[in-house]
Amino acid sequence: MGKRITAILAALVGIAGCSAQRFTTLSPDDFQSSIADGAVQLVDVRTPEEYAEQHINGAINIDVYEDSFIEQCKARLDKDRPVAVYCRSGKRSANAAGQLRKAGFKRVLNLDGGITAWLDAAKPVAR
């Protein structure tokens, strides 16, 4: 009986550990609503060159490909405030969102389809 309880507890701890890495992926409309009031920290996780071409107004650039990505996020962002991330298509930002959650950021939002979907939805960008 004791081994069974131990196995169940281990499984529950594993499930809880996985849920700690969850983030929310939002459509362009919902993402825009979430960042509208300025309370959310907006991060473009693409390269500096991509960011310079165009980005969502108010976004800061922290390249997820940099080895120091998490260290930069910890230095520049507040873990207790929501963080919204995006990239070109949504793959890099999903990776970044997972890393942020694992690093202890409380609420992380990811733009579904990245800036490509944002532009397809005729949302504004800064150049």
N, C-alpha and C positions, 0 to 999 in steps of 0.2 A: 504494500500500500504506500509506503514512504517513497519508493522510487517513482510511482505513478504521480504522486503529488509534486515531486521535484520536477518531473518531465512537464507537467502542466504549467507549473510556475515558470519554468525556463521558456516554454513556448509563449506565454503571456508577456514576459519581459522582452522577448524577441519582437513580438508584434508591437509593443509600445515603443521599442527602439526604432522600428521602421516608420511608425507614424510621426515620429519627431522630425523626420526628413521631408514631410509633405509640404507642398506649396500649392498655390492656386493659379491655374491657368485661365486667363480671361480673354474674351473676344475683344476686338478693337474698341467697340462701343463701351463695354464694361470697364476696360482698361482706362479709357479716356475719362470716364466718370470717377474712377478710383483715384486718378492723379489730379483731378481738376482743382481740388481745394489747396493743393500745395503741401499738405501734411505728409504725403508719401514721398519718400526719397527715391528719385527716378535715376536709374543707372542704365546706360548704354554699354553693353559688355563686348561690343565689337572692337576692332582695331582702331587706333587713333585716325588712320587714314579714312576708314569707313565713316567714323563719327564726323570728321571734317567735311565730308561730302554733304551729309544731311543727318539730322537727328531730331528727336522729339524735343520741343522747346522745354528748357528747364532740366534736361538730363545732364548728368556728369558722366564722364567716360572712364571706366575701369575695365581694361581688357582682360577677359576671362582666360585668354591664352598665356598671360603673364604668370610666371611661377609665383609671384608675390600677390596674386589676385586677392586671396582671403586676407592677407595682412593689410593690403591697401583698403579693403572694405572695412576692416575693423578700425583702421585709423581715420577713415573719412565718414563713416556712417554710424548711426545710433542703432544698436541692436534691438532696442525696445520700440522703435518706430517702424511702421511698414516700409518695405523696400519693394519697388517695382522694377523689374528687369526686362530688357528686350535685346534682340540681336537682329540679324537679317531675316531669318526664317523661323526662329523659335527653338532651334536645337541647342545652340550655345547658351541661350538664356535659360533653358531648362536645366542644363548642366550647372550653370551659375546658381540658379535658384536652389538646387539640391545642395550645393556646397555651402551656400549661405545658411540654409536651415541646419545643416550638420554643424556649422560653426556657431550656432546659437541665436541666429536672428529669428525673432519671434514670428513675424508675418511676412511672407514673401509672395509677390504676385509676378506672374510671367505672362507676357503678351503672346497669345496664340498666333502663330504665323509670322511673328516678328514685325519689323518695320515694313516688310513687303505687304503684309495683310493690312497694316495701318494705312499705307499709301493707297492700296486697293479700295479701302473704305473712305477715301478722300479726306483723311485726317491731316491736320496741319503739321508741317515740319519747319525747322530752322535750317538755314543754309549758311 
